[in-house]
Amino acid sequence: MSLPHAILTALLEKPSSGLELTRRFDKSIGYFWSATHQQIYRELGRLESEGYIRALPSEQPARGQKKSYEVLPAGRDELARWTSASQDPRPMRDTRLRRLRASAVVGTAGLATD
């Protein structure tokens, strides 16, 4: 699993801001993947530009107000594609555990049994 997949999984579980994601990575998600707040914010921008996530509209946009993000259908599709992949292109940290966690959000239909 890469950081983008960990973030997509977390956002499918609960739409969150970058700060909320950082706190979650410091706790439960940290068992699967660790990331700094800089890495998380950089990846949020990348995922948004790729059309996998979007910032939720704010009722009162203000400077310095935190943005919450949600996963778009393309992001869910990417996570489902990843969970059904039989092999990662390069060795990753605890891939099976992260794939299992992600499949709990998007379904286990394509979960590989390797």
PyMOL commands that set and color helices and strands:
alter all, ss='L'
color gray80, all
select helices_A, chain A and resi 3-13+18-26+29-31+37-49+73-84+95-106
alter helices_A, ss='H'
color red, helices_A
select strands_A, chain A and resi 16-17+53-55+68-71
alter strands_A, ss='S'
color yellow, strands_A
deselect
rebuild
show_as cartoon
